[in-house]
Amino acid sequence: ARAVFSMTPDVYRGVSWVKARFIEGREPGATEINIHTAHNPNIPSGLMEQRVAGMTDVERAAALTGEFGTVHGLIFPDFTRGIHVIEDRPVPPSWPRYATFDYGWNNPNVILRGALDPDGILEVYAEFYQNRLTARQLGEIFLAICAEADEHAVKCWGDPTALTSNEELRAMGIPISAAFRDVEEGYKAVNAALAGDPPLVRVQRGCARFLAEVPNYRRGPNGKAIKVNDHGCDAFRYMLTGVNDHARLLVDWTGALQSGDLSRDNPWNV
């Protein structure tokens, strides 16, 4: 009898039983064959290059050649203050506004606010951190902030595990949905935006607490994010993945504006 295993290694869980038994343990009679995706004639040219954009070297090796490994180090390694951080400035009122919520109690509740410019670049321009607030209190603070700034968020996202809190904010009239749940795919989306040419995200310098989190946001020995001082980074991930989904119809924002299909004053037709 012969058993055949076909897999892409999981680089986020440490050493798997497959690696321990068949690669490191050298199971008698077992043979390891690494197949590069480039050898698959059924994969369209350029598809894999697109899918591995934003991955770390370990992730890329696992996806393309099936190499085993464990991701360590910074989660957003391409984040560079000299590239991604800009001075504080007013955001034009025509740019669509977004907000994300990460809830806490002993740890802080976090609200990040962002806007999308006509070139499809997300600009994170404001933060709010405070612990020991109920979801309702947080919602009231957010509505007061929006009223004072005379702005309206077209879409918001909240921690996908906090369904009750999201529902409470929705009942207050805040257009909130559960954020994209796949954490690792979210990291890839953020890193792809950071590594873009030009980068597809920037952060105003006034978001000081969030900017202090990013350089220390890293993985532990098990490949998972160290859950300390990470609430702003979680909210950042919610926003990147949410805007990517919400803006998927604006692949060519400028062209759509020029063709008259979209209005700069109401780009989402809301």
HELIX and SHEET records of a PDB file:
HELIX    1   1 TRP A   17  VAL A   18  1                                   2    
HELIX    2   2 LYS A   19  GLU A   24  3                                   6    
HELIX    3   3 THR A   37  HIS A   39  5                                   3    
HELIX    4   4 LEU A   47  ARG A   51  1                                   5    
HELIX    5   5 ASP A   57  THR A   65  1                                   9    
HELIX    6   6 ARG A   81  HIS A   84  1                                   4    
HELIX    7   7 ALA A  135  ALA A  149  1                                  15    
HELIX    8   8 LEU A  163  ALA A  171  1                                   9    
HELIX    9   9 VAL A  183  LEU A  194  1                                  12    
HELIX   10  10 ALA A  208  GLU A  213  1                                   6    
HELIX   11  11 VAL A  214  ASN A  216  5                                   3    
HELIX   12  12 HIS A  231  HIS A  246  1                                  16    
HELIX   13  13 TRP A  253  SER A  259  1                                   7    
SHEET    1   A 2 GLY A  73  LEU A  74  0                                        
SHEET    2   A 2 ARG A 218  ARG A 219 -1                                        
SHEET    1   B 7 VAL A  85  ILE A  86  0                                        
SHEET    2   B 7 VAL A 201  GLN A 204  1                                        
SHEET    3   B 7 LEU A 122  GLN A 130  1                                        
SHEET    4   B 7 ASN A 109  LEU A 116 -1                                        
SHEET    5   B 7 ARG A  97  ASP A 102 -1                                        
SHEET    6   B 7 ALA A 153  GLY A 158  1                                        
SHEET    7   B 7 ILE A 176  ALA A 178  1                                        
END                                                                             
